[in-house]
Amino acid sequence: MPVLIGSYADQYSTYDDDFKPLAPPVSTPAPSFLAVGPGGVRYAVGELDDGEVSAFTPGGELINTLPTGGGSPCHAVVADGRLFVANYGTGSVTAFALRPDGGLDRRTDLAQHAGASVHPDRQEGPHAHQVTVRGTTLHAVDLGMDAIVHYRITPEGRLEHLRTTTVQPLGSGPRHLVFHPDGRVFMTNELASTVATYTSGFELLDVKPSCLVQPVGDNLPSELALSADARHLYVANRGNDTITTFAVEAGGLLPIDEVSTGGTWPRHFVVLDGALCVANQHSNTVALLELDRDSGVPHPARVVIEHPSPTAVIPVAG
């Protein structure tokens, strides 16, 4: 399956199944995260002080660009014909309507978070880090507030606040979450170097270290993803520069393996055709870790491409 590679090097690139370039890199400011919409339209956030998002054709031609209304957008998702963006710098969520050609129509809402938590440097204010949509509900993970903010998406594209879940213990710094088919929610806590398990109603069940090997210095978990059969959860660790594998059991997560990503600072990864494809930001490499068919554990990494400051790996459905 082809993939898009986002970057802090003011470009994103498209690669085929063999990680050969499908086209020249597309120039755009700080596209740290990308999303793919209907018809293969690409959306690239511009992680700038004055945040923006751009829509591109599958061939890489710019359709249009609109401001997000917030600072340093770092995540985006397409759902039900709309685009939603998390603005990390200013702690807000932006909703956009899309045109029939996939271009950005207009901003339909800007939901500003308010609050802080206990970390003196990283939690002085709100910092929205991820947006996830389930049905008509948007869940925004806010690292700065130690919170998950839940919104109802109205037919007009407005974001109506439903409730806010406070993450415990304070100072955890939630980053990304993923939903299991059985309803449970798993979430990485960047500042605490943990992975938490919640019920479908976001009641905390358990918290475990995000890595098996005690880190020498700071370890900041980033992305997490479930295996195709949802029997395993994979967590990327920046600092340890590893992927930890957890078995998903009825009683909770069981850590079973930790393996190097073959580079440094794994900011993001995706489960792709029986392997993990990892963006190692600081080593300027993208690595592939084949998954053992029986155990689900990743094999040692092999670098498949060199890429400047890779930040996200986004699959493109054929």
C-alpha positions in Angstrom: 0.0 0.0 0.0 1.4 3.4 -0.9 2.3 5.8 2.0 2.6 9.5 2.5 5.6 10.7 4.6 5.2 14.0 6.5 8.2 16.1 7.5 9.5 19.1 9.2 11.6 19.8 6.1 8.8 21.7 4.4 7.8 18.8 2.1 5.8 15.6 2.0 6.5 12.6 -0.2 4.6 9.7 -1.7 6.1 6.2 -1.9 4.8 3.0 -3.4 4.7 -0.5 -1.9 8.4 -1.0 -2.3 9.2 2.5 -0.9 10.1 3.9 -4.2 9.1 7.6 -4.8 5.9 7.9 -6.8 6.4 11.6 -7.5 8.7 14.4 -6.6 8.3 15.8 -3.0 5.5 18.3 -2.6 6.6 21.6 -1.1 4.5 22.9 1.7 5.4 24.5 5.1 6.0 22.1 8.0 3.6 19.3 7.1 4.1 17.4 10.3 0.8 15.4 9.8 -1.3 14.5 6.9 -4.7 13.0 6.3 -6.3 11.4 3.2 -9.9 12.2 2.2 -12.4 10.9 -0.4 -11.0 10.7 -3.8 -7.5 10.6 -2.4 -7.2 14.3 -1.7 -4.4 15.0 0.7 -4.6 17.4 3.6 -1.3 18.7 5.2 -1.2 20.7 8.4 1.3 23.6 8.4 2.8 23.4 11.9 3.4 27.2 12.1 2.8 29.8 14.8 -0.1 30.9 12.6 -1.4 27.5 11.7 -2.8 26.5 8.3 -3.9 23.4 6.5 -3.6 22.8 2.7 -5.5 20.5 0.4 -3.7 18.8 -2.5 -4.8 16.6 -5.4 -3.5 13.0 -5.4 -1.0 14.2 -7.9 0.4 16.8 -5.5 -1.2 20.0 -7.0 -2.3 22.6 -4.4 -6.1 23.0 -4.3 -6.2 25.7 -1.6 -5.0 26.7 1.9 -6.9 28.1 4.9 -5.8 29.2 8.3 -6.7 26.9 11.2 -7.3 29.8 13.6 -4.8 28.3 16.0 -1.1 27.8 16.5 1.1 24.8 15.6 -1.5 22.3 14.2 -0.1 18.8 14.6 -2.9 16.3 13.9 -5.8 16.0 11.5 -8.6 13.5 10.7 -11.2 13.3 7.9 -14.7 12.1 9.0 -18.1 12.4 7.3 -17.0 14.8 4.7 -15.3 17.2 7.2 -11.7 17.9 8.3 -10.8 18.3 12.0 -7.5 19.7 13.1 -5.8 19.8 16.5 -3.9 23.0 17.2 -1.1 22.1 19.7 0.3 25.6 20.3 -2.9 27.3 21.2 -4.9 24.3 22.5 -7.9 24.3 20.1 -9.8 22.2 17.6 -10.8 23.4 14.2 -13.6 22.0 12.0 -13.7 22.5 8.2 -16.4 21.8 5.7 -15.1 20.3 2.4 -16.0 21.1 -1.2 -17.1 18.5 -3.7 -13.6 18.5 -5.2 -12.1 17.9 -1.7 -10.9 21.4 -1.3 -11.3 23.3 1.9 -14.7 25.1 1.9 -14.8 27.1 5.1 -14.1 26.8 8.8 -17.3 25.7 10.6 -16.0 26.0 14.2 -13.0 26.7 16.4 -13.3 25.2 19.8 -10.8 26.8 22.2 -9.7 24.8 25.2 -9.0 26.5 28.6 -7.0 25.1 31.4 -3.5 23.9 32.5 -1.9 21.3 34.7 1.1 20.7 36.9 4.1 20.4 34.6 5.9 23.8 34.7 7.1 23.8 31.1 4.7 21.6 29.1 1.4 22.2 30.8 1.2 26.0 31.3 -1.9 26.0 29.1 -3.9 23.8 26.7 -2.2 21.8 24.0 -4.5 19.8 21.8 -2.5 16.9 20.4 -4.9 14.5 18.6 -8.4 14.5 17.3 -10.4 11.2 16.8 -14.0 10.8 15.6 -16.3 8.0 16.6 -19.8 8.3 15.2 -20.9 11.9 15.9 -18.5 12.4 18.8 -15.0 14.0 18.5 -12.5 13.2 21.2 -9.6 15.7 21.5 -6.6 14.6 23.6 -5.1 17.7 25.3 -1.6 17.2 26.7 -1.5 20.6 28.4 -4.7 20.2 30.3 -4.2 16.5 31.2 -7.6 15.9 29.6 -9.7 14.4 26.9 -12.3 16.8 25.7 -15.4 15.3 24.1 -17.6 17.1 21.5 -20.8 16.4 19.6 -20.4 17.2 15.9 -23.6 18.9 14.8 -25.0 18.5 11.3 -23.7 22.1 10.6 -20.2 21.1 11.6 -20.2 22.8 15.0 -18.5 21.3 18.0 -20.7 21.2 21.1 -18.9 20.4 24.3 -20.2 17.2 26.0 -17.8 16.7 28.9 -14.2 16.7 29.8 -12.3 13.6 31.2 -9.4 14.6 33.5 -6.4 12.2 33.2 -4.9 10.9 36.4 -2.4 11.2 37.8 -1.9 14.9 36.9 1.2 15.5 35.0 0.7 12.5 32.7 0.5 14.5 29.5 -1.8 12.5 27.3 -0.8 12.4 23.6 -2.7 9.9 21.5 -5.5 7.4 21.9 -6.9 4.4 20.0 -10.2 2.5 20.4 -10.3 -1.3 20.7 -13.2 -3.2 19.1 -14.4 -4.3 22.5 -14.9 -0.7 23.5 -11.8 -0.1 25.6 -9.6 2.9 25.0 -5.8 2.9 25.1 -3.8 6.1 25.4 -0.2 7.1 25.6 0.9 9.6 28.3 3.9 11.4 26.9 5.1 13.1 30.1 4.6 10.1 32.4 6.0 7.5 29.9 2.9 5.3 30.4 0.1 3.7 28.5 -3.4 3.9 30.1 -6.5 1.7 29.6 -10.0 3.2 29.9 -13.5 1.8 29.6 -15.7 2.9 26.6 -17.0 5.6 29.0 -13.5 6.8 29.7 -13.2 5.5 33.2 -9.6 4.6 34.1 -8.9 0.9 34.4 -5.1 0.6 34.5 -1.8 2.4 33.8 1.4 0.7 32.8 5.0 1.9 31.9 5.2 2.3 28.1 8.5 0.4 27.9 9.9 -2.8 29.4 13.5 -1.5 29.7 14.0 1.3 32.2 15.0 4.4 30.2 18.4 6.0 30.8 17.0 9.5 30.4 13.6 10.9 29.5 11.3 8.6 27.5 8.3 10.2 25.7 5.9 7.7 24.2 4.3 9.0 20.9 2.1 6.9 18.7 0.2 3.7 19.5 -1.7 1.3 17.2 -3.5 -2.0 17.4 -2.6 -5.1 15.3 -5.0 -6.0 12.5 -6.6 -8.7 14.8 -6.6 -6.3 17.8 -4.8 -8.9 19.9 -1.7 -6.7 20.3 -1.0 -3.0 21.1 2.2 -1.4 19.8 3.6 1.8 21.5 6.5 3.9 20.2 9.0 5.3 22.7 11.1 8.4 22.0 14.2 8.3 24.2 14.4 4.5 24.4 13.8 4.5 20.6 11.8 1.3 20.7 8.5 -0.2 20.0 6.9 -2.0 23.0 4.4 -4.8 22.3 1.5 -5.5 24.7 -0.8 -8.4 24.5 -4.4 -7.2 24.8 -6.1 -9.5 27.3 -9.5 -9.4 29.1 -7.7 -8.4 32.3 -5.7 -5.6 30.7 -2.4 -5.1 28.8 0.4 -7.5 29.2 3.9 -6.2 28.1 5.7 -9.0 26.2 8.4 -7.4 24.0 10.5 -4.3 23.3 12.6 -3.9 20.1 14.6 -1.0 18.6 13.1 1.0 15.9 16.4 1.1 14.0 16.7 4.8 14.4 16.1 7.7 16.8 13.0 9.5 18.0 10.1 7.4 16.5 7.5 10.2 16.3 4.9 8.1 14.4 4.2 4.7 12.9 1.5 2.7 11.2 0.6 -1.0 11.0 1.0 -1.7 7.3 0.6 -5.1 5.5 1.9 -7.2 8.4 4.6 -4.8 9.5 5.2 -1.6 11.4 6.4 1.4 9.3 8.2 3.8 11.6 9.1 7.5 11.1 12.4 8.0 13.0 12.5 11.8 13.1 16.0 12.5 14.4 17.8 9.9 12.4 16.1 11.0 9.2 15.0 7.4 8.4 11.9 5.4 7.9 12.2 1.8 9.1 10.1 -1.4 8.6 9.6 -4.0 11.4 8.0 -7.2 10.1 5.5 -8.7 12.5 5.9 -12.4 13.4 2.8 -14.2 12.1 2.4 -16.3 15.2 3.5 -14.1 18.1 2.6 -10.7 16.7 6.0 -9.4 17.9 8.0 -7.1 15.6 11.2 -8.5 14.1 14.4 -6.2 14.1 14.0 -3.1 12.1 15.5 -2.5 8.6 15.7 1.0 7.2 13.8 1.3 4.0 14.3 4.9 3.1 16.2 8.0 4.2 13.9 11.0 4.5 14.5 14.4 6.1 13.0 14.7 9.5 10.0 12.3 9.0 7.1 12.9 11.3 4.2 10.8 10.1 3.5 7.8 8.0 0.0 7.8 6.4 -1.3 4.9 4.3 -3.1 5.7 1.0 -5.8 3.2 0.2 -5.7 2.0 -3.4 
